Amino acid sequence: MFENGERNAEKQATHSSDTVKVLELTLKSTLEDLCRALFGKNAEMRWIDAYFPFTHPSYELEVFYNDKWLEVLGCGIMEQQLLESSGAGDKVGWAFGLGLERLAMVLYEIPDIRLFWTKDSGFLNQFNGCKPEDTVKYKPISSHPQLYMDISFWLPAGITVDEMKANAMDLIRSVGGDLVEQVSIVDEFFHKKKGCHSQCYRIVYRCNDRALTKEEVNEIHKEIEKQFAETHGVQIR
């Protein structure tokens, strides 16, 4: 496994040629399997020689996606000196680093890497509560400003808080349509004297092609309040 040789482009001084071949084979096959699991079994890939300070030899793996090659990870055989300094000098190994943002761009069809640094809730909310196995595709967010409005009410007897949550989301979106970007519950409590629950929902309004006015949003919001009172018998606060 080890030898006192010379360092060259293909191996480190202390690694035998057979050791390098086995490490390279397991390294590349493992990462290729990972990419097939992410991009599909027919994903087209290619390896490119690279340089990283803690591995030698080093490689980059690219996947052909949307008619161009996309770099998804870097890897290589760990520098033996690092293993020796950590007390594992009798072992060999390899390491890799994934470009998680680039993987997410492909899996969720996110067109611009700069979106990962945005604080716009219109982007972040699309992935809130999602599980790894969920099929989620990015929806372009509007460049126009958001308008926030809250609606609070007392729940009538005979309906649970969970039932109202489900009904509330459906009602708000049915009235507000595409102008409702997000709906979230921001407050919930039980009033002992009144003997009933209170809920407060925050609605984010935004339009894709123009800036909404406060007047038109107020009109939609009042209609939502009206529908809540008429349909579910809530008492608007």
DRENVEXNU-258485 format. One line per 2 residues: number of its first residue (from 1); their letters; for each residue y, z, x of N, C-alpha, C, CB. Coordinates in Angstrom, 1 decimal, m for minus. Each point is the difference from the previous one (the first is absolute). Last residue first. Glycine has a CB too. Layout:
<atoms>
NUM> a> Y/Z/X/Y/Z/X/Y/Z/X/Y/Z/X | ...
</atoms>
This chain:
<atoms>
237> ri> 40.2/14.8/m61.5/0.8/1.1/0.5/1.4/m0.5/0.5/m2.1/1.2/0.6 | m1.7/m2.9/m4.5/0.7/m0.4/1.2/0.9/1.2/0.4/0.0/m2.5/m0.6
235> qv> m4.6/2.5/m2.1/1.4/0.4/m0.2/0.7/m0.3/1.3/m0.6/1.8/m1.7 | m4.0/m4.3/m0.7/0.6/0.9/1.0/1.4/0.4/m0.3/m1.5/m1.1/1.7
233> gh> m2.0/m1.9/m4.0/0.6/1.2/m0.5/0.5/1.0/1.0/m1.5/m0.4/m1.9 | m0.5/m4.3/2.2/m0.7/1.2/0.4/0.5/1.3/m0.5/m0.6/m1.3/2.0
231> te> 2.5/m3.1/m3.1/m1.4/m0.3/0.1/m0.8/1.3/0.3/0.6/m2.2/0.9 | 4.2/2.3/m1.4/m0.6/m0.6/m1.2/m1.5/m0.1/0.1/2.1/m1.2/m0.4
229> af> 0.5/2.8/4.1/0.2/0.9/m1.1/m0.8/m0.5/m1.3/2.3/0.7/0.9 | m2.2/m3.4/3.0/m0.8/1.2/0.3/0.1/0.9/m1.3/0.5/m0.2/2.5
227> qk> 2.1/m3.7/m2.5/m1.4/m0.3/m0.2/m0.9/1.3/0.2/0.4/m2.4/0.7 | 4.3/2.7/0.2/m0.3/m0.2/m1.4/m1.5/m0.2/m0.3/2.3/m1.0/m0.3
225> ei> m0.9/1.1/4.8/0.1/1.3/m0.6/m0.3/0.0/m1.5/1.7/0.6/1.7 | m1.3/m4.7/0.5/m1.3/0.7/0.4/0.0/1.4/m0.6/0.0/m1.3/2.2
223> ek> 3.9/m1.2/m2.8/m1.1/m0.6/m0.8/m1.4/0.7/0.3/1.3/m2.2/m0.1 | 2.5/3.2/2.7/0.1/0.6/m1.3/m1.1/m0.5/m0.9/2.5/0.2/0.3
221> hi> m2.2/m2.1/3.9/m0.4/1.4/0.1/0.1/0.7/m1.3/0.7/0.0/2.4 | 0.9/m4.4/m2.0/m1.5/0.0/0.1/m0.5/1.4/0.0/0.0/m2.1/1.3
219> en> 4.7/1.6/m1.1/m0.5/m0.5/m1.3/m1.6/0.0/m0.1/2.1/m1.4/m0.2 | 0.2/2.5/4.3/0.1/1.1/m1.0/m0.5/m0.4/m1.4/2.0/0.8/1.2
217> ve> m1.9/m4.1/2.2/m1.0/1.0/0.3/0.0/1.2/m1.0/0.0/m0.7/2.4 | 3.4/m2.6/m2.5/m1.2/m0.5/m0.6/m1.2/0.9/0.3/0.9/m2.3/0.4
215> ek> 3.4/3.6/1.2/0.0/m0.1/m1.4/m1.3/m0.5/m0.6/2.4/m0.4/0.2 | m1.6/0.7/4.5/m0.3/1.3/m0.6/m0.1/m0.1/m1.5/1.1/1.2/1.9
213> tl> m2.2/m5.5/1.0/1.1/0.8/m0.3/m0.4/1.3/m0.6/1.4/m2.0/m0.3 | m4.1/m1.5/3.9/0.1/0.6/m1.4/1.3/0.8/m0.1/m2.5/0.0/m0.2
211> ar> 1.4/m4.3/3.6/0.3/1.5/m0.1/0.1/0.4/m1.4/1.1/m0.1/2.2 | m4.3/m4.1/m0.7/1.4/0.4/m0.2/0.2/1.5/0.0/0.4/m2.1/m1.3
209> dn> m4.7/m0.3/1.9/1.0/m1.1/0.2/1.5/0.3/m0.2/m1.8/m1.5/m0.6 | m2.2/4.5/0.0/m0.3/m0.8/1.2/1.2/m0.9/0.4/m2.4/0.1/m0.6
207> cr> 2.8/4.8/m1.8/m0.3/m1.3/m0.4/m0.1/m0.9/1.3/1.3/0.3/m2.2 | m1.8/5.3/0.5/0.5/m1.0/0.9/m0.5/m1.4/m0.4/m0.1/1.7/1.9
205> yv> m0.2/4.2/m3.0/0.3/m1.4/m0.5/0.5/m0.9/1.1/0.5/1.0/m2.3 | m3.4/3.9/1.6/0.7/m0.8/0.9/0.2/m1.4/m0.5/m0.8/1.3/2.0
203> ir> m0.3/3.9/m4.0/m0.2/m1.4/m0.1/0.9/m0.7/0.9/m0.6/0.2/m2.4 | m1.7/4.9/1.5/1.0/m0.7/0.7/m0.3/m1.5/m0.1/0.5/1.9/1.6
201> yc> m1.9/2.7/m4.8/m0.4/m1.2/0.7/1.2/m0.7/0.7/m1.9/m0.3/m1.7 | 0.1/5.4/m0.4/1.2/m0.8/0.4/m0.5/m1.2/0.8/1.5/2.0/0.0
199> qs> m3.4/2.1/m3.8/m0.2/m1.0/1.0/1.3/m0.7/0.3/m2.4/m0.2/m0.7 | 0.2/5.1/m1.8/1.1/m1.0/0.2/m0.4/m0.9/1.1/1.7/1.7/m0.7
197> hc> m4.4/1.7/m3.2/0.2/m0.5/1.3/1.2/m1.0/0.1/m2.4/0.2/0.4 | 1.5/4.4/m3.7/m0.3/m1.4/0.2/0.3/m0.5/1.4/0.5/m0.4/m2.4
195> gk> 0.5/4.8/0.0/m1.4/m0.3/m0.2/m0.4/m1.5/0.2/0.0/2.0/m1.5 | 4.3/0.8/1.8/m0.2/m1.1/m0.9/m1.4/m0.3/m0.3/2.1/m0.9/0.9
193> kk> m1.2/4.3/2.2/0.6/0.4/m1.3/m0.1/m1.1/m1.0/1.6/1.4/1.2 | m3.3/m2.1/3.2/m0.8/1.0/m0.7/0.7/0.3/m1.4/m0.8/1.0/2.2
191> hf> 0.7/m5.6/0.7/1.0/1.0/m0.4/m0.7/1.0/m0.9/1.9/m1.7/0.2 | m3.6/m1.8/3.9/m0.3/0.5/m1.3/1.0/1.1/m0.3/m2.5/m0.5/0.2
189> fe> 2.8/m4.2/3.1/m0.2/1.4/m0.1/m0.3/0.5/m1.4/1.6/0.3/1.9 | m0.3/m4.7/1.9/m0.9/0.4/m1.1/m0.1/1.5/m0.1/m1.2/m2.2/0.2
187> dv> 3.7/m2.5/2.6/0.1/1.4/m0.4/m0.9/0.3/m1.2/2.3/0.2/0.9 | m1.9/m4.5/1.2/0.7/0.8/1.1/0.0/1.5/m0.4/1.4/m2.0/0.6
185> is> m4.1/m3.1/m1.5/0.3/1.3/m0.6/0.5/0.9/1.1/m1.8/m0.3/m1.8 | 2.2/m5.2/1.5/m0.7/1.1/0.6/0.4/1.3/m0.8/m0.1/m1.1/2.3
183> vq> 0.5/m4.8/m1.9/0.0/1.1/m0.9/m0.7/1.2/0.7/0.1/m1.5/m2.1 | 2.4/m3.7/3.4/m0.9/1.1/0.3/0.2/1.1/m1.1/0.1/m0.5/2.5
181> ev> 1.9/m3.9/m2.9/m0.7/m0.2/1.3/m1.0/1.1/0.2/2.0/m1.2/0.9 | 0.5/m1.3/m5.2/m0.5/1.4/0.4/m0.8/m0.3/1.3/m0.1/1.0/m2.4
179> ld> 1.7/m4.7/0.1/1.2/0.7/0.6/m0.4/1.5/0.4/1.5/m1.4/m1.5 | m4.4/m1.8/m0.8/0.1/m0.2/1.4/1.1/0.7/0.7/m1.1/m2.2/m0.4
177> gg> m0.1/4.3/m4.3/m0.5/m1.3/0.6/0.2/m0.1/1.5/0.6/m1.0/m2.2 | 0.6/4.5/m1.4/0.8/m0.5/1.1/m0.4/m1.3/0.6/0.5/2.4/0.4
175> vs> m3.0/m0.4/m4.0/1.4/m0.1/m0.5/0.9/m0.6/1.2/m0.3/1.9/m1.6 | m4.3/m1.0/2.4/0.0/m0.9/m1.1/1.5/m0.3/m0.5/m2.3/0.8/m0.7
173> ri> 1.4/2.4/4.1/m0.1/m1.3/0.5/0.0/m1.1/m1.1/m1.3/0.9/1.9 | 1.5/3.7/m3.0/1.1/m0.3/0.8/0.0/m1.4/0.5/0.1/2.3/0.7
171> ld> m3.9/m0.6/m3.1/1.2/m0.2/m0.9/1.2/m0.4/0.8/m0.8/1.7/m1.5 | m3.2/m0.6/3.8/m0.2/m1.3/m0.8/1.3/m0.2/m0.8/m2.5/0.3/m0.1
169> ma> 2.3/3.7/2.6/0.0/m1.2/0.9/0.0/m1.3/m0.8/m1.1/1.4/1.8 | 0.5/2.7/m4.2/1.4/m0.2/0.5/0.1/m1.3/0.8/0.4/2.5/m0.1
167> na> m4.6/m1.0/m1.5/0.8/m0.6/m1.0/1.4/m0.4/0.5/m1.4/1.2/m1.8 | m1.5/1.3/4.6/m0.5/m1.4/m0.2/0.8/m0.7/m1.0/m2.3/0.8/0.6
165> km> 3.4/3.7/0.1/0.2/m0.8/1.2/m0.4/m1.4/m0.2/m0.3/2.0/1.4 | m0.7/1.1/m4.8/1.4/m0.5/0.0/0.4/m0.8/1.2/0.6/2.0/m1.3
163> ed> m4.8/0.0/1.1/0.1/m1.0/m1.0/1.4/m0.6/m0.1/m1.8/1.1/m1.3 | 1.0/2.6/4.0/m0.6/m1.1/0.6/0.0/m1.2/m1.0/m1.5/1.5/1.4
161> vt> 3.1/2.7/m2.8/0.9/m0.6/1.0/m0.6/m1.2/0.6/0.9/2.3/0.5 | m2.3/m1.2/m5.5/m0.1/0.7/1.3/1.0/m0.7/1.0/m2.4/0.6/m0.4
159> ig> 2.6/0.1/m5.1/m0.2/m1.0/1.0/0.0/0.7/1.4/1.1/m1.8/m1.5 | m0.6/4.2/m2.7/m1.0/m1.0/m0.3/m0.2/m1.1/1.0/0.4/0.5/m2.3
157> ap> 4.4/1.9/1.3/m1.4/0.6/0.0/m1.0/m1.1/m0.3/1.0/2.2/m0.8 | 3.5/m3.8/3.3/m0.4/0.6/m1.3/m1.4/0.6/0.1/1.4/m1.7/m1.2
155> lw> 2.2/1.2/5.3/m1.1/m0.6/m0.6/m0.3/0.7/m1.3/m1.0/m0.6/2.2 | 5.8/m0.1/0.4/m1.0/1.0/m0.4/m1.1/m0.7/m0.7/1.7/1.9/m0.2
153> fs> 1.7/m4.2/4.0/m0.2/0.3/m1.4/m1.1/1.1/m0.1/0.6/m2.4/m0.7 | 2.8/m1.2/4.1/m0.7/1.3/m0.2/m0.2/0.3/m1.4/1.0/0.8/2.1
151> id> 0.4/m5.0/1.7/m0.2/0.3/m1.4/m0.8/1.3/m0.1/0.1/m2.5/m0.7 | 3.2/m0.5/4.6/m1.1/0.9/m0.4/0.0/0.2/m1.5/0.2/1.2/2.2
149> my> 1.5/m5.1/1.8/0.3/0.8/m1.2/m1.2/0.8/m0.4/1.6/m1.8/m0.8 | 0.6/m1.8/4.9/m0.9/1.0/m0.4/0.5/0.7/m1.2/m0.6/0.4/2.4
147> lq> 1.0/m5.4/0.3/0.7/0.9/m0.8/m1.0/1.1/m0.5/1.7/m1.8/m0.7 | m1.2/m2.0/5.1/m0.8/0.7/m1.0/1.0/0.9/m0.8/m2.1/m0.1/1.4
145> ph> 3.4/m4.7/1.4/m0.1/1.5/m0.1/m0.8/0.5/m1.1/2.2/0.1/1.1 | m3.2/m5.0/1.3/1.1/0.7/m0.8/m0.2/1.5/m0.2/0.3/m2.2/m1.2
143> ss> m3.3/m1.1/3.3/1.1/0.4/0.9/1.1/0.7/m0.7/m0.6/m1.9/1.5 | m4.8/1.8/m2.9/1.3/m0.6/m0.2/1.0/0.5/1.1/m0.5/m0.2/m2.5
141> ip> m4.9/m0.3/3.3/0.9/0.9/m0.6/1.4/m0.7/m0.1/m1.3/2.0/0.9 | m4.1/m3.9/m0.9/1.3/0.0/0.6/1.0/0.9/m0.7/m0.4/m2.3/0.7
139> ky> m4.9/3.2/m0.5/0.9/m0.7/m0.9/1.5/0.0/0.6/m1.5/0.6/m2.0 | m4.0/0.1/4.0/1.5/0.3/0.0/0.7/m0.9/m0.9/m0.2/0.7/2.3
137> kv> m4.9/0.8/m2.9/0.7/m1.1/0.6/1.5/0.3/m0.2/m1.8/m1.6/m0.5 | m3.4/4.2/0.2/1.4/0.1/m0.2/0.7/m1.2/0.7/m0.1/2.5/m0.1
135> td> m4.9/m0.2/m1.3/0.6/m1.3/0.2/1.5/0.1/m0.3/m2.3/m1.2/m0.5 | m1.2/5.4/2.1/0.8/m0.7/m1.1/0.6/m1.3/0.5/0.6/2.3/m0.9
133> ep> m3.2/0.9/3.6/m0.7/m1.0/m0.7/0.7/m0.7/m1.1/m2.0/1.3/0.6 | 3.9/2.4/2.0/m0.3/m1.1/0.9/m0.8/m1.2/m0.7/m0.1/1.7/1.8
131> kc> 3.4/1.3/m4.9/m1.2/0.3/0.9/m0.3/m1.2/0.8/m0.9/1.6/m1.7 | 5.8/0.3/m0.7/m1.1/m1.0/0.1/m1.1/0.5/0.9/1.7/m1.8/m0.3
129> gn> 2.6/4.0/m0.8/m1.2/0.4/m0.7/m1.1/m1.0/0.1/1.4/1.2/m1.5 | 3.2/m3.2/2.6/m0.1/1.4/m0.3/m1.3/0.3/m0.8/2.5/0.3/0.1
127> fq> m0.5/m4.6/1.3/m1.2/0.5/0.7/m0.2/1.5/m0.3/0.3/m1.8/1.7 | 3.5/m0.6/m3.4/m1.1/m0.9/m0.3/m1.3/0.5/0.6/1.6/m1.9/0.0
125> nl> 2.7/4.0/0.8/m0.7/0.4/m1.3/m1.2/m0.9/m0.3/2.2/0.9/m0.8 | 0.8/m1.7/4.6/m1.0/1.1/0.2/m0.8/0.3/m1.3/1.6/0.9/1.8
123> fg> 1.9/m4.2/m2.0/m1.1/m0.4/0.9/m1.1/1.1/0.1/1.6/m1.5/1.3 | 2.3/2.3/m3.8/m0.6/m1.2/m0.6/m1.2/m0.5/0.8/2.2/m0.5/m1.1
121> sd> 0.8/4.0/2.6/m1.2/0.4/m0.8/m0.7/m1.1/m0.7/1.2/2.2/m0.2 | 1.7/m2.3/4.9/0.1/m0.5/m1.4/m1.3/0.4/m0.8/1.5/m1.9/0.7
119> kt> m0.4/2.4/4.1/m0.1/1.2/m0.8/0.2/m0.4/m1.5/0.9/1.4/1.9 | m2.9/m4.2/2.7/1.0/0.1/m1.1/m0.2/1.3/m0.7/0.0/m2.4/m0.3
117> wf> m2.7/0.5/3.9/1.0/1.0/0.4/1.1/0.2/m1.1/m0.4/m0.6/2.4 | m3.2/m2.6/m2.6/m0.7/1.3/0.2/1.0/1.1/0.4/m2.0/m1.3/0.7
115> lr> 3.2/m3.4/m1.3/m0.1/0.8/m1.3/m0.6/1.3/0.2/m0.2/m2.1/m1.2 | 0.6/m1.3/4.6/1.1/1.0/m0.1/0.0/0.8/m1.3/1.3/m1.6/1.4
113> id> m4.4/m2.0/m0.3/m0.3/1.3/0.6/1.1/1.0/m0.1/m1.5/m1.2/1.6 | 0.4/m3.0/m5.0/0.9/0.3/1.1/m0.3/1.4/0.5/1.8/m1.4/m1.0
111> pi> m4.3/m0.8/m2.7/0.5/m1.1/0.9/0.8/0.4/1.2/0.1/m1.3/m2.1 | m4.4/3.3/m0.9/1.3/0.4/0.3/0.7/m1.0/1.0/m0.6/2.5/m0.4
109> ey> m4.1/m2.0/m1.9/0.9/m1.2/m0.1/1.5/0.4/0.1/m1.7/m1.1/m1.4 | m2.4/3.8/2.0/0.8/0.2/m1.2/1.0/m1.1/m0.2/m0.3/2.5/0.3
107> lv> m2.9/m2.5/3.3/m0.8/0.5/m1.1/0.9/0.1/m1.3/m1.5/1.2/1.6 | 3.6/m2.6/2.6/m1.0/m0.9/m0.5/m0.7/0.5/m1.3/m0.4/m0.8/2.4
105> ma> 3.5/3.6/m0.3/0.7/m1.2/m0.4/m1.0/m1.0/m0.6/1.8/0.4/1.8 | m3.5/3.5/0.2/0.5/0.2/m1.4/0.7/m1.2/m0.5/0.2/2.4/0.5
103> lr> m1.6/m2.5/4.0/m1.2/0.0/m0.9/0.5/0.2/m1.5/m1.5/0.9/1.8 | 4.7/m0.5/1.5/m0.4/m1.4/m0.1/m1.2/m0.1/m0.9/0.9/m0.5/2.3
101> el> 0.7/4.8/m1.3/0.9/m0.7/m0.8/m0.4/m1.5/m0.2/1.8/1.5/0.8 | m4.3/1.3/2.1/m0.2/0.3/m1.4/0.9/m0.7/m1.0/m0.8/2.2/0.8
99> gl> m1.3/m3.1/4.1/1.3/m0.2/m0.6/0.0/0.2/m1.5/0.6/m1.7/1.8 | m4.0/3.9/2.0/0.2/m0.9/m1.1/1.5/m0.1/m0.3/m2.3/0.5/m0.9
97> gf> m0.9/0.8/5.5/1.1/0.4/m0.9/0.3/m1.1/m1.0/1.0/1.3/1.9 | m5.2/0.6/1.8/0.7/m1.0/m0.7/1.1/0.6/m0.8/m2.0/m1.4/m0.1
95> aw> m2.1/2.2/4.3/1.0/0.5/m0.9/0.7/m1.1/m0.7/0.3/2.0/1.5 | m5.2/m0.4/1.6/1.1/m0.9/m0.3/0.9/0.5/m1.1/m1.5/m1.9/0.6
93> gv> m2.2/3.8/3.6/0.4/m0.1/m1.4/1.0/m1.1/m0.2/m0.4/2.4/m0.3 | m3.3/0.9/3.8/0.9/m1.1/m0.1/0.4/m0.2/m1.5/m1.1/m1.2/2.0
91> kd> m0.8/5.6/1.5/m0.1/m0.9/m1.2/0.9/m1.2/0.1/m0.6/2.0/m1.4 | 0.3/1.8/4.4/m1.4/m0.6/0.0/m0.2/m0.9/m1.2/m0.8/2.0/1.2
89> ga> 4.9/0.6/m0.4/m0.2/m1.1/1.0/m1.3/m0.6/0.0/1.7/1.2/1.3 | 1.0/2.2/m4.0/m1.0/m0.8/m0.6/m0.3/m1.2/1.0/0.6/0.6/m2.4
87> gs> 3.0/2.9/2.6/m1.3/0.6/0.2/m1.2/m0.8/m0.6/1.2/2.1/m0.1 | 3.6/m3.3/0.6/m0.3/0.8/m1.2/m1.3/0.7/0.0/1.4/m1.6/m1.3
85> se> 0.2/m1.3/4.7/1.0/1.0/0.0/m0.2/0.9/m1.3/1.6/m1.5/1.2 | m4.4/m2.3/m0.5/m0.3/0.9/1.0/1.0/1.2/m0.1/m0.8/m1.8/1.5
83> ll> 1.4/m1.8/m4.4/m1.2/0.7/m0.3/m0.3/1.1/1.0/m0.9/m2.0/m1.2 | 4.4/m1.0/2.1/0.4/0.9/m1.1/m1.2/0.9/m0.5/1.6/m1.8/m0.7
81> qq> m2.2/m1.5/4.1/0.7/1.1/0.5/0.4/1.0/m1.1/0.9/m1.5/1.8 | m3.0/m2.7/m2.7/m0.9/1.1/0.3/0.7/1.2/0.6/m1.7/m1.7/0.5
79> em> 3.6/m1.9/m4.1/0.1/0.3/1.4/m0.9/1.2/0.3/2.4/m1.0/0.1 | m3.6/m1.9/m4.4/0.8/1.1/0.5/0.0/0.1/1.5/m0.4/1.2/m2.1
77> ig> m0.1/m5.7/m0.8/m0.9/1.0/0.6/0.9/1.0/0.6/m1.9/m1.7/0.4 | 3.8/m1.1/m4.6/m0.4/m0.2/1.3/m1.0/1.1/0.5/2.1/m1.1/0.5
75> cg> 1.8/m1.1/m4.7/m1.1/0.9/0.4/m0.4/m0.3/1.5/m0.8/0.0/m2.4 | 4.3/m1.2/m2.4/m0.2/0.0/1.5/m1.0/0.9/0.4/2.4/m0.7/0.3
73> lv> m0.9/m2.1/m5.3/m0.3/1.2/0.8/m0.1/m0.3/1.5/m1.3/0.9/m1.9 | 2.8/m4.0/m1.6/m0.3/1.2/m0.8/m0.4/1.2/0.8/m0.7/m1.5/m1.8
71> el> 3.4/m3.7/1.7/m0.5/1.0/0.8/m0.3/1.3/m0.8/1.2/m1.0/2.0 | m1.2/m4.3/m3.6/0.7/1.3/m0.2/m0.7/1.1/0.9/0.6/m0.6/m2.4
69> wk> 0.1/m5.2/1.6/m0.8/1.1/0.6/0.8/1.3/0.0/m1.1/m1.7/1.5 | 1.4/m2.5/m5.2/0.5/0.4/1.3/m0.9/1.2/0.5/2.4/m0.8/m0.6
67> dn> m2.7/m1.3/m3.9/0.2/m1.1/0.9/0.6/0.4/1.4/0.3/m1.4/m2.0 | m1.8/4.6/m1.3/1.2/m0.7/m0.5/0.4/m1.1/1.0/0.8/2.0/m1.4
65> yf> m4.0/0.8/3.8/0.4/0.4/m1.4/1.3/m0.7/m0.4/m1.1/2.2/0.3 | m2.9/m1.1/3.9/0.8/m1.2/m0.6/0.2/0.3/m1.5/m1.0/m1.6/1.7
63> ve> 0.5/5.3/2.4/m0.6/m0.6/m1.1/0.8/m1.1/m0.6/m1.1/2.2/m0.5 | 0.4/0.7/5.5/0.8/m0.7/m0.9/m0.8/m0.5/m1.2/1.7/m0.6/1.8
61> le> m1.8/4.4/2.6/m0.8/m0.7/m1.0/1.0/m0.6/m1.0/m2.1/1.5/0.3 | 2.2/0.2/5.2/0.6/0.0/m1.3/m0.8/m0.9/m0.9/2.3/0.4/1.0
59> ys> m3.3/2.5/4.0/m0.1/m1.2/m0.9/0.9/0.3/m1.3/m2.3/m0.6/0.9 | 0.8/2.4/4.7/0.6/0.2/m1.3/0.1/m1.3/m0.8/1.3/1.9/1.0
57> ph> m4.4/0.6/3.4/0.9/m1.0/m0.5/0.5/0.3/m1.4/m1.2/m1.7/1.4 | 1.9/5.2/0.0/m0.2/m1.2/0.9/m1.5/m0.3/0.0/2.0/0.6/1.4
55> tf> 2.2/3.2/m3.6/m1.3/m0.7/m0.1/0.0/m1.2/1.0/m0.2/0.7/m2.4 | 4.0/2.2/1.7/m1.1/0.9/0.0/m1.4/m0.6/m0.1/1.6/1.6/m1.0
53> pf> 2.9/m4.0/0.9/m0.1/0.9/1.2/m1.2/0.9/0.1/2.4/0.0/m0.1 | m2.2/m5.1/m1.9/0.4/1.3/m0.5/m0.2/1.0/1.1/m0.6/m0.5/m2.4
51> ya> 0.5/m5.2/1.4/0.1/1.1/0.9/0.5/1.2/m0.8/0.6/m1.6/1.9 | m3.7/m3.2/m3.0/1.3/0.7/m0.1/0.0/1.0/1.1/0.1/m0.4/m2.5
49> di> m3.0/m4.2/0.2/0.1/1.0/1.1/1.4/0.6/m0.1/m1.6/m1.3/1.5 | m0.9/m0.6/m5.9/1.0/m0.4/1.1/0.0/1.1/1.0/1.4/m1.4/m1.7
47> wr> m4.6/m0.6/m2.8/0.3/1.0/1.0/0.9/m0.5/1.0/m2.2/1.1/m0.4 | 1.1/m2.4/m5.1/0.0/m0.4/1.4/0.5/1.2/0.9/0.4/m2.5/m0.7
45> me> m2.3/0.9/m4.8/0.6/0.9/0.9/0.0/m0.6/1.4/m0.7/1.9/m1.4 | 0.0/m2.7/m4.4/0.0/m0.7/1.3/0.8/0.9/1.0/m0.2/m2.3/m1.1
43> an> m2.7/3.5/m3.6/1.2/0.0/0.7/m0.1/m0.6/1.4/0.6/2.1/m1.3 | m3.9/m1.3/m2.5/0.3/m1.3/0.6/1.3/m0.1/0.8/m1.3/m1.0/m1.8
41> kg> m0.3/4.9/m0.6/m1.0/m0.3/0.9/0.2/m1.3/0.7/m1.6/1.3/m1.3 | 5.7/1.9/m0.5/m1.1/m0.9/m0.5/m0.9/m0.4/1.0/1.5/m0.8/m1.7
39> fl> 2.3/3.9/2.2/0.5/m1.4/m0.3/m1.1/m0.9/m0.6/1.6/0.3/1.8 | m2.5/4.4/m0.6/1.4/0.0/m0.5/0.4/m1.4/m0.5/0.5/1.8/1.5
37> ar> m4.7/m1.0/0.6/0.0/0.8/m1.2/1.4/0.0/m0.7/m1.8/1.5/1.1 | 1.2/m3.8/2.9/m0.7/m0.7/m1.0/0.0/0.8/m1.3/m1.5/m1.2/1.7
35> cl> 3.2/3.1/2.2/0.9/m1.0/m0.5/m0.6/m0.8/m1.2/1.1/m0.2/2.3 | m3.7/3.4/0.0/1.1/0.7/m0.7/0.9/m1.0/m0.6/m0.1/1.9/1.6
33> de> m3.3/m3.5/1.2/m0.6/0.5/m1.3/1.1/0.7/m0.8/m2.2/0.2/1.1 | 3.4/m1.5/3.2/m0.1/m1.2/m0.8/m0.6/0.4/m1.4/m0.4/m1.4/2.1
31> lt> 0.7/4.7/1.1/1.3/m0.3/m0.5/0.0/m1.3/m0.9/1.0/1.2/2.0 | m5.0/0.2/0.3/0.4/1.1/m1.0/1.3/m0.4/m0.7/m1.1/1.7/1.5
29> sk> m0.5/m4.5/2.0/m0.8/m0.1/m1.3/0.4/1.0/m1.0/m1.9/m0.9/1.4 | 3.9/1.0/2.9/0.4/m1.1/m0.8/m0.7/m0.2/m1.3/0.6/m1.1/2.1
27> lt> m1.8/4.7/0.9/1.4/0.1/m0.4/0.4/m1.1/m0.9/0.5/1.1/2.1 | m4.8/m1.1/m0.1/0.1/0.9/m1.1/1.4/0.2/m0.5/m1.9/1.2/1.0
25> le> 1.3/m4.1/2.7/m0.8/m0.5/m1.2/0.1/1.0/m1.1/m1.5/m1.2/1.5 | 3.4/2.3/2.6/0.8/m1.0/m0.6/m0.7/m0.5/m1.3/0.9/m0.7/2.3
23> lv> m3.1/3.9/0.4/1.2/0.5/m0.7/0.8/m1.0/m0.7/0.0/1.7/1.8 | m3.7/m3.1/0.8/m0.5/0.7/m1.2/1.2/0.6/m0.8/m2.1/0.6/1.2
21> kv> 3.0/m2.9/2.9/m0.5/m0.9/m1.0/m0.4/0.7/m1.3/m0.8/m1.5/1.8 | 2.1/4.0/2.0/1.2/m0.6/m0.7/m0.5/m1.0/m1.1/1.3/0.2/2.2
19> td> m4.6/1.9/0.5/0.7/1.0/m0.8/1.2/m0.6/m0.8/m0.7/1.7/1.6 | m1.6/m4.3/1.6/m0.8/0.2/m1.2/0.6/1.0/m1.0/m2.0/m0.5/1.4
17> ss> 4.0/m0.3/2.9/0.2/m1.2/m0.9/m0.8/0.2/m1.3/0.3/m1.4/2.0 | 1.3/5.9/0.4/m0.9/m1.2/0.4/0.3/m1.1/m1.0/m1.8/1.5/1.0
15> ht> 5.4/2.4/0.5/m0.9/m0.5/m1.1/m0.8/m1.2/0.5/1.6/0.7/m1.7 | 2.0/1.6/4.1/m1.1/0.9/m0.1/m1.1/m0.5/m1.0/1.5/1.9/0.7
13> aq> 2.7/m4.2/0.2/m0.7/0.1/1.3/m1.3/0.8/m0.2/2.2/m0.1/1.2 | m0.3/m2.7/m5.4/0.5/1.0/0.9/m0.9/0.2/1.2/1.1/1.2/m2.0
11> ke> m0.7/m6.0/m0.7/m0.5/1.4/0.0/0.8/0.9/0.8/m2.3/m1.0/m0.4 | 3.3/m3.7/m0.3/m1.0/0.1/m1.0/m0.6/1.5/m0.1/m0.6/m2.4/0.4
9> an> 4.1/0.7/2.7/0.5/m0.3/m1.4/m1.1/0.3/m1.0/1.5/m1.8/0.9 | m2.0/4.6/3.5/0.5/m1.4/m0.2/0.3/m0.2/m1.4/m1.5/m0.8/1.9
7> re> 0.0/4.8/2.1/0.6/m0.3/m1.2/0.4/m1.5/m0.1/0.8/2.4/m0.2 | m5.0/m0.3/3.2/1.5/m0.4/0.0/0.5/m0.3/m1.4/m0.3/m0.9/2.4
5> gn> m3.9/4.3/m1.0/0.3/m1.4/0.2/1.5/m0.2/0.1/m2.0/m0.6/m1.2 | m2.0/4.3/0.6/1.2/0.0/0.9/0.4/m1.4/0.3/m0.6/2.3/0.9
3> ef> m2.1/m0.4/m5.5/m0.2/m0.6/1.4/1.3/0.2/0.7/m1.6/m1.7/m0.8 | m1.4/3.0/m4.2/1.2/0.1/0.9/m0.4/m0.6/1.3/0.8/2.1/m1.1
1> m> m4.0/m2.3/m2.3/1.2/0.0/m0.8/1.3/0.0/0.9/m1.3/1.2/m1.8
</atoms>
